[in-house]
């Protein structure tokens, strides 16, 4: 996940204006239904105890490959313990440790040695057992590429598959093993990988920076010429050998602005920012703001309408669900995650639920 490019904030509810904070799964949802579509949140720098009412899984970000290349480094173990503690209130939610993230290295060195790779995989099992986790998520950005400032080797692509094999062997068949992949899907041996993993989290965002869209569902005139759209990310993964039933669509709960655009803006009110005008790209299916002074693209982001359309796209394609980066991008009422979950699963707000107006 591209942490340094994240613009934090809150997004406005466009089609559902209220929510009730729940301590258990809300009535009317289908937690435990084998047909339920997953909604997975990445939790980074946990501030408050997450509300997991409309979540099925949480990926804690991040653990890292240690400097000896033989194990897992956790910088804030007490935070992970606190997160696992939410199972008392949300017994349905599965919690995984995500290892890696943008700029997190040592993967290439570790995976290039049978002994180091085996030791790392066994340490994944140790962490799962010690913290009572439901599995491991690998977020190596990216095998064979130095774009994130980490070491790489031409052997990484093959070693990545062997790494996932070793982790699966170590943690066993009853724990989850997932991974996050770059949108172009070019770093992975999916046909073999899918023997070991439960699903692939497709990072179908950071596809462009203003003056282009961050995560356009379909190509439009505002697609970065050097990039692809969300739908094309899915197609690229399919061409690389991934299957829809083992793919989860990545959603950004943030936006990208041009230099000088206000940082830390409340995204629930982004469309009301003085000096900017709201637009809807009916082809790309995402909103954006232009600068009133010159009419130039200033900010590309997501709202409930665009997220709902992406969730419906994932459901209609037969994908396993959706994940989002990151939990802190939602508002306190959970309007965004509720919107996505309900669109994925075709559910409506449960009768009798009280609404808390913003």
N, C-alpha and C positions, 0 to 999 in steps of 0.2 A: 504494500500500500504506500502511496507516495505521500508520506507524512508532511514533508516540508511544503507541499503544494496544496495542502488542505486549507480551505477557508471555512472555519467553524461558524455555526449559526443555527438558526431555527427556521423551519419552513412553514408556510401558511396552509391551513386546511382550506381546500377549494370546494370540495363537494361533500365534506362531512365536518361540521364545525365544532363538535364537542366530543368529549371522551370522559370516561370514569376510570381513575387509576385503580387497578385490580391487584389483589394479593394472590389470587389464584386464576387459572385460565377462565376467561369470561364465558358465561353460559351461551350456548349456541354454537361455539366453535367445535372443531372435530379432532382435538388432540387425541392421539392414539389410533385414529382411523388409518388403516393402511393406505388409503387413497389421499391422505392429507399431503398437501404440498408444504415443503419446508420453508421457513423463514429464519435465516441465520444472521445474527448481528455480530460484527466484530466490536469488541469492547476494548478500548485503548485509553490508558490513563483514567481509570475508573474514579469518578468523583462521588457519585451517589450509588446506592444499591440499585442495580438495573431492575426495571419493571419488565418481567418476562411474560406478561399476559398473552401477548400476540407473537411470541417467539417460540420456535421449536428447538433451536440450538444457539449457543453462544460460543464464539471463538475468542479466547482471551489473547490479546496482542500486547507484547510478544515475549516468547522465549528466544534464545539464540544458540548457535553452535559455539561451544566454549573455545578458548584460545589454545587448548591442547588438541582440538579437533576430535575429541573422543567422548563428548557428553553434552548435556543441555545446561545452559546458563540461565538462571532466573534472577532478574534484578530485584523483583518485588514479590517474593513468595507469599508474604502475608496478604497482599492484595488478591492473589489467586485464591488463597484459602477463603478470604471473605466472599469472593465471587461464588465459589463452590457452595458456600453456606446458604445461598438463595434457594437451593433445592428444598429447604424446609418449607418455603412458601410456594415454590414452583416445582413440584416433583416431576413434572412432565419434561422439563427442559434438560437438554444434553449439553454438557460443557466440555469443550476441547481446548487444549493449549495450541496456539498457532506459533510456530517456530520460524523466524525469519523476519520478513518485512523489507521495505526499501532500504538499501544500504547495509543490510545485515549479511555479513560474509562468513567465511570459513567452511561453506558448503563444499566448494570444489576440492579443497584439501582433504576434508573428511571423507567425502564419497570416493576419492581416488585410491583409497587404501582399504582393503578387505577388513583388516583388523580394526582400523579406526571406525569404519562404517558400522561394523558389528557392535563395537563398544557404544557408539552413539545410539544405535537402535535399542540396545539393552537399557541404556539410560532413559530413553523415551518410556520404556515399560516401567522403570523405577519411578519416574515422575507421575505417570498415570496412576500407579498404585499408591504412592505416597499422598497424593492430593485428592484421590477419589474421582479422577476424571473419567470422561466417557470416550476419550480418544485424543488423537493428535492431528493437527492440520499443518502441512508444510507449505511455507510461503517463501520459496527461494526465487528471488528476482534478479537475474534469470539464469538458468543453466546455460553455460557457454557464452554468456554476454557480460561485458564489463560496464554496461551503461549505468549501473547504480554505484559504480566505484568499487566493486568487489572483484576478487580474482576469478578467473574463468579458465576453462580448458576445453579443447575440442572433444575431450572424453566425457564432458559433463552430461550430455544428453543421455548417453548410455548409462553412466553412473547414477543418474537420477532414478532411472527405472530400478536399478539394483538396490538403491537406497530404500525406495518404497517397498520393495520385496522384503528387505531385511527388517524394516519397521513392522510390517505386517506379521512376519514370523515372530518377532519379539513380543508384540502386544497381543497377538492371538486373534482369532476370528470374531470374537464377541465385542471387541472395541472398535470404534470408528477410526478410519484413516482417510483423510481428505487432503486436498491440496488446492492452492490458488494458482491460476495460470494467467500469463499475459494474454491480452486480447487477440493477438495474431495467432496464438496456438502453435507456434513453430518450434518450440523447444522440447517437445515431449513425444515419447513413443506410446501414444494412447492405447493402441491395440493390446500391447502387453501390460501397460500400466493398469488398465481397468480390471485386470485379474486381482490386483492388490488393493485398490482403493474403493471407497464407498461412493464418492462423487467428486466432481471437479467444480471448484468455485471459479467461474470465468470473470476475470477483472475487466469487465466491459465498460470501463470509465477511464478518465485521463486520456481520452482519445484525441483531445484537442484543447488548446488554451485560447482564451479570447485573443483575437476576434473570431474564434471558431467554437463550436459547441464542445462541451466536455463529454457528453454521452448521448449523441443523437441516435434515436432508435433506427432511423433509416437515413440514407445519404441525402443531403440537400446541398444547396449552394453554400451553406455555412459549415460544411464538413471540411476539416483540414485536408488539403490535397494529398498529404503524405500519410494519411491515416485511413481508418475504416469506421463504419457505424456499428452499433450494437448488434443489429441483425447480421452484419457481415462477420462480426466476431464469432457468432454462433456457427455460421457457415464455414468459417476457417477452421474451427475446431472439428466440425464434422468431416471436412476434407482431410484433416490430420488423423482421423481414426477414432475420435471421441463419439460417444452415443448420447442421444438426447436424454435418455432415461437416467444417465449418470452425470448430467450437467445441471448446475445451479447458476442462475443469471445474476451477475453483480450489478448493484445499483449504488449510485453515489448520493449520499445525503449531504451534499456540499456543492459549491460552484467554483468557477475560475473567473477572475476579473482581469481587466487590463491594468497596466501599471498606473497607480494613482487611485484605483477604485477603492472605496472605503473597506478596510479590513474589519472583521468582527461585526459586520452588519447583521442585524436581526433579519434572517431570511424570511421569517413569517410576514415581514413588511417590506421586502425588497421591491415589490411592485409599486410601493408608495414613495420610494426614495425621491426626494426633490432633486431635480436636475436630470432625471432619467425617465425613460418611457418603456413600459412593458410591451413585449411582443410574444406571439405564439407562432412558432414555425410549424405550419400544418403538414409539412412533408417530413421533417425530422422528428416531429411530435415532442418538442421540448420548448420551454420558455427561454427568453433572454431579454436583457435590457440594453437600450441604446442611450448614448449621451445626448441630451437635448442640445448641447452647444454645437455639436457637429453631426449628429445623427449616426455616430459610429457605434459598432458593437462594443459593449462595455462589460457585460457580465453574462455568462452562460451557467445555468443552474437547473435544479429540478423543483417541481411543485407536485402537489398531490395528483393533478391530472396526468402529468408525464409519468410519474411512478406507477400510477394505476395502469396506464397503457403498457408499460414495460412488464408489469406483473401479468396482465392478461396475455401478452405475447408469450411469456414463458409457459403459462398454463396451457395455452392453445397449442404450443409446439410439443407439449408432452415432456417438458423439462421437470426436474425434480423439485424445483422451487426457486427461491431467490435468496441472495445474501446482500447485506449492505455494509458499507464503510461510511461512517461508523456510528455507534450508538449515540454519541454526544451530538450528532447532527440533527437528531429528532428533537421535538419540543417535549415539555414535561408531561403533556397529555398523551403522548405517543401517537399523534395523528398520522404520522408517516408510516410507521410500522403497522398500525391498524389498517390503514388504507391498502398497503401491499398485501398483508395477510388475507384480508377479505377478498381482494381481487383474485388472488391465487386460488382460493378455496371456494369462491362463489357464495360466501356467507354474508349476511347482513347484520347490522347491530341487533343484539338480542332484545326482545321485547321487555320493556320495563326497566331497562338500564337508564340510570339518571345521567343526564348530560351536564358537563361542566363547561360553561361558556368561557371562551378566552376573552 
